[in-house]
Amino acid sequence: MLLELRDVTVCYDTAMILNETSLGVDSGELVGIVGPNGAGKTTLLRTIAGLINWEREITKGMRKELANITLQGSITFDGERIDKLPAHQIVRKGLILCPERGRPFREMTVTDNLKAGAYLCKDPKEMSRNLEKVHELFPVLKERRNQTSGTLSGGERTMLAIARALMHQPRLLCIDEPSTGLAPKVKDDLFKRVKEIYESGITILLVEQDVGFAFDLASRNYVLSRGRVIAGGTAEELLKDELIRKTYLGL
C-alpha cells in the first residue's frame, strides 16, 4: 500500500474535524473521497500533506489568534511514517497536494508558476522535458505561457495547479475539489485530463464534491461524513446502498 491512514483524528480546540479516519491507497490506483460539505475532506488532504503540522507550529506563538490544533493517529507513505514530518519533507518524497481552486502565484506568469512547481529539480533538461509534457497535456497553458496567472479563468487556474504539481513528477498526486465552480464543458475537459494523468501511471487521491465526477474516474471511493469514513467500495457497490446514496451522496 502506497498511502495508509490509521485512526487519524484532527481537532481545532474542541471541534473534531477528523474522527479516527482510516483509509488506504495502493500504488497505481485512483481513489476518490466524496461526501457532503463540511465532512472534513479538505482537512484530510491537508493533514496528509503535512500542512496541519505547519499550522500547529504557528499556534505555538499565536495561541490567542489561532485554534489549538491536535493531531493523532498515523499516516504512512511507502512504508514510512510521515505524520510527524513537515510539509516540505513530504513533498520531497513525491507526495504532492493540488489545492482547491489552484491558488497560483497571481503576479507570476504561467511559465514561472510551472517552474516553481519544479523547484526541487536540479536538472534543467529534466525541467524542460517536464514542461513539454504538461504543455502537451494542457495546451491552453502553452498558449497562455506569458500571461500572468491572476488573469486566467477558473478552469485555467485549476489546470495550472495540476500542471504545476506534475512538474515534480509526483508518486502520489492529491487533488482537492478540481471541478469546483467550473462550467460543464470545462469540467468534461478536466475529467479527460485527470484520466490521462492516471493512465500515465500516476497514483491519484481525488477529493471531489461532484459524486458523478469522482465515481466515473475512481476505481474505489470512500464516503466521508463528519470527519469519519462511513463507507468504502466501488461506485457500483456504494450506489446499491440506498442509505448511503440518499443520506450521504444526495442521489
matplotlib code that plots the C-alpha trace (Angstrom):
import matplotlib.pyplot as plt

x = [0.0, 1.4, -0.6, -2.2, -4.1, -4.9, -7.3, -6.3, -8.0, -7.7, -9.2, -9.3, -9.8, -12.9, -14.1, -13.3, -12.7, -11.4, -12.6, -10.4, -10.3, -8.7, -8.1, -5.6, -4.4, -2.5, 0.2, -1.4, -4.9, -7.2, -9.1, -12.0, -13.2, -16.7, -19.1, -21.2, -19.8, -18.1, -17.3, -13.6, -12.4, -10.0, -8.7, -7.9, -5.8, -4.0, -3.2, -1.8, 0.4, 1.8, 0.0, -1.7, 1.7, 2.6, -0.4, 0.3, 3.8, 2.2, -0.1, 2.8, 3.5, -0.1, -2.4, -4.7, -5.3, -5.4, -7.1, -5.2, -4.7, -4.2, -3.3, -3.5, -3.1, -0.6, 0.0, 2.3, 3.7, 5.5, 6.1, 7.4, 5.6, 5.1, 2.6, 5.5, 7.2, 7.0, 5.3, 8.5, 9.9, 6.7, 6.9, 10.5, 9.1, 6.8, 3.5, 2.1, -1.1, -3.0, -5.2, -8.8, -9.2, -5.5, -4.1, -1.5, 1.0, -1.2, 1.5, 3.7, 3.4, 2.0, 5.5, 7.0, 4.3, 5.1, 8.8, 8.0, 6.5, 9.8, 12.0, 13.4, 14.5, 18.2, 18.5, 17.5, 17.0, 14.6, 12.7, 12.3, 11.1, 8.5, 7.4, 6.9, 4.8, 2.4, 2.1, 1.0, -1.5, -2.8, -2.3, -4.0, -1.2, 1.3, -0.9, -1.1, 2.6, 3.5, 0.2, 0.0, -1.8, -4.2, -5.9, -6.7, -10.2, -11.2, -10.8, -7.3, -6.2, -7.2, -5.3, -2.3, -2.4, -2.5, 0.2, 2.4, 2.0, 3.1, 6.3, 7.7, 6.8, 4.7, 4.4, 1.0, -1.0, -3.7, -6.2, -8.8, -12.2, -10.9, -14.4, -15.5, -17.1, -16.4, -18.8, -19.9, -17.8, -14.7, -15.4, -15.6, -12.3, -10.7, -12.1, -10.3, -7.0, -7.2, -7.9, -4.9, -2.7, -3.9, -3.4, 0.1, 0.9, 0.5, -1.4, -4.2, -6.2, -9.1, -11.4, -14.5, -17.9, -19.3, -20.1, -20.6, -17.2, -15.4, -17.4, -16.7, -12.9, -12.1, -11.6, -12.6, -14.2, -14.5, -17.5, -16.6, -19.2, -18.5, -14.8, -15.4, -15.2, -18.7, -18.4, -16.0, -16.1, -16.6, -19.2, -21.5, -21.3, -21.9, -24.8, -26.6, -26.8, -29.9, -29.0, -25.6, -27.0, -29.7, -28.2, -24.6, -24.4, -27.6, -28.6]
y = [0.0, 3.4, 5.5, 4.4, 6.3, 4.7, 6.3, 9.9, 12.5, 16.2, 18.7, 22.5, 23.4, 21.3, 20.9, 17.4, 17.8, 14.2, 11.4, 8.2, 8.3, 5.2, 4.6, 3.3, 3.9, 1.3, 2.2, 2.8, 3.5, 6.4, 6.6, 9.1, 10.7, 12.1, 13.4, 16.5, 20.0, 20.2, 16.5, 17.2, 16.3, 19.3, 18.9, 15.3, 16.2, 19.0, 16.6, 14.0, 16.8, 17.9, 21.3, 20.6, 20.2, 23.5, 25.2, 23.6, 25.2, 28.6, 28.2, 27.9, 31.7, 32.8, 30.8, 33.8, 34.2, 30.6, 27.5, 24.9, 22.1, 18.4, 15.5, 11.9, 8.6, 7.5, 8.3, 6.0, 6.7, 3.9, 2.2, 5.3, 7.3, 10.9, 12.3, 14.0, 15.4, 19.0, 19.6, 20.3, 16.9, 15.2, 16.9, 15.6, 12.1, 12.6, 13.3, 16.5, 18.4, 20.3, 22.7, 23.6, 26.5, 26.1, 29.1, 30.1, 32.9, 35.5, 38.1, 35.5, 34.2, 30.8, 29.5, 30.9, 29.2, 25.9, 26.3, 27.0, 23.5, 22.1, 23.9, 20.6, 19.6, 20.3, 19.2, 22.0, 19.4, 17.4, 20.5, 21.3, 17.8, 18.1, 21.4, 19.9, 17.1, 19.5, 21.6, 18.5, 17.7, 21.2, 23.1, 26.2, 26.7, 26.8, 29.4, 31.4, 30.8, 34.6, 35.6, 36.5, 33.8, 36.2, 36.8, 33.2, 31.8, 29.4, 26.3, 27.5, 28.1, 24.6, 23.2, 25.3, 24.0, 20.4, 21.0, 22.7, 19.7, 17.4, 19.3, 17.5, 14.1, 13.0, 9.5, 10.4, 13.3, 14.6, 16.8, 18.8, 19.6, 20.3, 20.7, 23.5, 26.4, 25.1, 25.1, 21.6, 21.8, 22.8, 20.1, 17.5, 18.6, 18.5, 15.0, 13.8, 15.3, 13.8, 10.4, 10.8, 11.6, 8.4, 6.3, 7.6, 5.7, 8.4, 7.4, 9.8, 10.6, 12.7, 14.7, 15.8, 17.3, 16.1, 12.5, 11.6, 13.1, 11.0, 7.8, 7.9, 8.3, 6.3, 2.6, 2.8, 5.5, 6.4, 8.3, 10.8, 12.4, 14.4, 13.5, 9.8, 7.3, 5.7, 3.6, 2.5, 0.5, 0.8, 3.2, 0.3, -1.0, 2.4, 3.2, -0.1, 1.1, 3.2, 4.8, 5.8, 7.1, 9.2, 10.4, 11.0, 11.3, 13.2, 10.9]
z = [0.0, -1.0, 1.5, 4.7, 7.3, 10.7, 13.1, 12.1, 14.4, 14.0, 16.4, 16.3, 20.0, 20.9, 17.3, 15.9, 12.2, 11.5, 13.7, 13.7, 9.9, 8.3, 4.6, 2.1, -1.5, -3.4, -5.9, -9.4, -8.1, -8.5, -5.2, -4.7, -1.5, -1.5, 1.0, 2.0, 2.6, 6.0, 6.0, 6.5, 3.0, 2.6, 6.1, 5.3, 2.3, 4.2, 7.0, 4.6, 3.0, 6.4, 6.4, 9.7, 11.3, 9.9, 11.4, 14.7, 14.7, 14.1, 17.1, 19.4, 19.1, 18.3, 20.6, 21.1, 17.4, 16.1, 17.4, 19.4, 16.9, 17.9, 15.6, 16.5, 14.6, 11.9, 8.2, 6.3, 2.8, 1.1, 4.4, 6.2, 8.9, 7.6, 10.2, 12.2, 9.1, 7.9, 4.6, 2.6, 3.5, 2.5, -0.9, -1.4, -1.0, -4.0, -2.3, -3.8, -3.0, -5.6, -3.6, -4.2, -6.8, -7.7, -5.8, -8.3, -7.7, -9.3, -10.1, -11.8, -15.4, -16.2, -17.1, -13.8, -11.9, -13.6, -12.9, -9.3, -9.1, -10.2, -7.7, -6.4, -9.9, -10.3, -13.9, -16.4, -19.1, -17.0, -16.1, -19.9, -20.5, -17.8, -19.1, -22.5, -21.0, -19.2, -22.3, -24.2, -21.5, -21.2, -24.5, -23.2, -20.7, -23.5, -25.2, -22.0, -21.0, -20.8, -19.2, -15.5, -13.6, -12.0, -15.3, -16.0, -15.9, -13.1, -15.3, -16.5, -12.9, -12.0, -14.9, -14.0, -10.4, -11.6, -14.2, -11.5, -9.3, -12.2, -12.7, -9.7, -11.1, -8.1, -6.9, -5.3, -6.5, -4.1, -5.9, -3.9, -5.5, -9.1, -10.6, -8.1, -9.9, -13.4, -16.4, -17.6, -20.8, -18.8, -16.3, -19.0, -20.4, -16.9, -16.4, -19.5, -18.4, -14.9, -16.6, -18.8, -15.8, -14.1, -17.2, -17.4, -14.2, -11.5, -8.4, -7.5, -4.4, -5.5, -3.2, -5.1, -4.3, -7.6, -6.9, -10.6, -11.5, -8.8, -9.4, -13.1, -12.6, -9.4, -9.1, -5.4, -3.3, 0.4, 1.7, 4.4, 6.8, 9.9, 9.7, 9.7, 6.8, 6.9, 3.7, 1.1, -2.2, -5.9, -7.3, -8.1, -4.5, -2.9, -5.2, -4.3, -0.7, -0.5, 2.8, 1.6, -1.7, -0.3, 3.0, 2.2, -1.6, -2.3, -5.2]

ax = plt.figure().add_subplot(projection="3d")
ax.plot(x, y, z, "-o")
ax.set_aspect("equal")
plt.show()
